[in-house]
Amino acid sequence: MKRSKADLINYRIQRAFESLDEAKILAQKNHWNTVA
């Protein structure tokens, strides 16, 4: 199944928000040097 450009953009934005949430959690726990 081929996805549209809008689907890809929405997916990437959602993943970016998830990454930011994870970074906030790690920052609150003082984990500054994690490898993703």
OpenMM code with the backbone's topology and positions (N, CA, C; nanometers):
from openmm import Vec3, app, unit

residues = "MET LYS ARG SER LYS ALA ASP LEU ILE ASN TYR ARG ILE GLN ARG ALA PHE GLU SER LEU ASP GLU ALA LYS ILE LEU ALA GLN LYS ASN HIS TRP ASN THR VAL ALA".split()
positions = [
    Vec3(0.0841, -0.1176, 0.0000),
    Vec3(0.0000, 0.0000, 0.0000),
    Vec3(0.0891, 0.1245, 0.0000),
    Vec3(0.0639, 0.2129, -0.0922),
    Vec3(0.1418, 0.3355, -0.1018),
    Vec3(0.0781, 0.4441, -0.0154),
    Vec3(0.1618, 0.5103, 0.0612),
    Vec3(0.1128, 0.6166, 0.1488),
    Vec3(0.1312, 0.7520, 0.0810),
    Vec3(0.0440, 0.8432, 0.1145),
    Vec3(0.0535, 0.9764, 0.0557),
    Vec3(0.1622, 1.0576, 0.1261),
    Vec3(0.1992, 1.1660, 0.0640),
    Vec3(0.2984, 1.2545, 0.1227),
    Vec3(0.2480, 1.3091, 0.2565),
    Vec3(0.1195, 1.3414, 0.2652),
    Vec3(0.0615, 1.3924, 0.3903),
    Vec3(0.0709, 1.2874, 0.5005),
    Vec3(0.0485, 1.1594, 0.4663),
    Vec3(0.0611, 1.0520, 0.5655),
    Vec3(0.2039, 1.0460, 0.6199),
    Vec3(0.2997, 1.0568, 0.5314),
    Vec3(0.4400, 1.0527, 0.5731),
    Vec3(0.4735, 1.1717, 0.6630),
    Vec3(0.4273, 1.2891, 0.6250),
    Vec3(0.4524, 1.4088, 0.7053),
    Vec3(0.3911, 1.3937, 0.8436),
    Vec3(0.2676, 1.3478, 0.8495),
    Vec3(0.2009, 1.3285, 0.9785),
    Vec3(0.2738, 1.2258, 1.0641),
    Vec3(0.3204, 1.1188, 1.0018),
    Vec3(0.3952, 1.0161, 1.0745),
    Vec3(0.5232, 1.0743, 1.1336),
    Vec3(0.5970, 1.1491, 1.0518),
    Vec3(0.7235, 1.2065, 1.0984),
    Vec3(0.7021, 1.3076, 1.2104),
    Vec3(0.5964, 1.3879, 1.2006),
    Vec3(0.5656, 1.4846, 1.3063),
    Vec3(0.5306, 1.4119, 1.4350),
    Vec3(0.4498, 1.3074, 1.4253),
    Vec3(0.4131, 1.2305, 1.5443),
    Vec3(0.5362, 1.1702, 1.6105),
    Vec3(0.6256, 1.1147, 1.5308),
    Vec3(0.7488, 1.0564, 1.5860),
    Vec3(0.8349, 1.1638, 1.6514),
    Vec3(0.8386, 1.2831, 1.5936),
    Vec3(0.9161, 1.3925, 1.6521),
    Vec3(0.8613, 1.4298, 1.7894),
    Vec3(0.7283, 1.4364, 1.8014),
    Vec3(0.6683, 1.4663, 1.9311),
    Vec3(0.7008, 1.3573, 2.0328),
    Vec3(0.6988, 1.2325, 1.9896),
    Vec3(0.7332, 1.1225, 2.0799),
    Vec3(0.8788, 1.1337, 2.1256),
    Vec3(0.9670, 1.1702, 2.0347),
    Vec3(1.1083, 1.1869, 2.0703),
    Vec3(1.1264, 1.3005, 2.1704),
    Vec3(1.0531, 1.4094, 2.1508),
    Vec3(1.0605, 1.5205, 2.2452),
    Vec3(1.0110, 1.4796, 2.3829),
    Vec3(0.9029, 1.4035, 2.3868),
    Vec3(0.8513, 1.3556, 2.5152),
    Vec3(0.9550, 1.2692, 2.5866),
    Vec3(1.0203, 1.1809, 2.5123),
    Vec3(1.1235, 1.0958, 2.5714),
    Vec3(1.2405, 1.1794, 2.6214),
    Vec3(1.2798, 1.2803, 2.5448),
    Vec3(1.3905, 1.3664, 2.5860),
    Vec3(1.3566, 1.4424, 2.7137),
    Vec3(1.2334, 1.4879, 2.7254),
    Vec3(1.1917, 1.5586, 2.8471),
    Vec3(1.2004, 1.4665, 2.9685),
    Vec3(1.1549, 1.3438, 2.9530),
    Vec3(1.1607, 1.2475, 3.0636),
    Vec3(1.3056, 1.2217, 3.1040),
    Vec3(1.3914, 1.1996, 3.0060),
    Vec3(1.5323, 1.1741, 3.0362),
    Vec3(1.5987, 1.2958, 3.0999),
    Vec3(1.5643, 1.4150, 3.0541),
    Vec3(1.6222, 1.5367, 3.1111),
    Vec3(1.5801, 1.5534, 3.2566),
    Vec3(1.4561, 1.5200, 3.2865),
    Vec3(1.4080, 1.5306, 3.4242),
    Vec3(1.4826, 1.4340, 3.5156),
    Vec3(1.5309, 1.3243, 3.4597),
    Vec3(1.6038, 1.2250, 3.5391),
    Vec3(1.7550, 1.2441, 3.5274),
    Vec3(1.7960, 1.3550, 3.4670),
    Vec3(1.9374, 1.3906, 3.4499),
    Vec3(2.0155, 1.2890, 3.3678),
    Vec3(1.9553, 1.2324, 3.2667),
    Vec3(2.0235, 1.1436, 3.1719),
    Vec3(2.0553, 1.2253, 3.0470),
    Vec3(2.1715, 1.2873, 3.0471),
    Vec3(2.2047, 1.3796, 2.9394),
    Vec3(2.2773, 1.3128, 2.8230),
    Vec3(2.3430, 1.2007, 2.8447),
    Vec3(2.4278, 1.1419, 2.7411),
    Vec3(2.3746, 1.0089, 2.6901),
    Vec3(2.2453, 1.0005, 2.6651),
    Vec3(2.1910, 0.8753, 2.6140),
    Vec3(2.2132, 0.8658, 2.4642),
    Vec3(2.2259, 0.7445, 2.4167),
    Vec3(2.2434, 0.7194, 2.2743),
    Vec3(2.1123, 0.6662, 2.2200),
    Vec3(2.0646, 0.7278, 2.1135),
    Vec3(1.9376, 0.6840, 2.0546),
    Vec3(1.9633, 0.5879, 1.9419),
] * unit.nanometer
topology = app.Topology()
chain = topology.addChain("A")
for resn in residues:
    res = topology.addResidue(resn, chain)
    for name in ("N", "CA", "C"):
        topology.addAtom(name, app.Element.getBySymbol(name[0]), res)
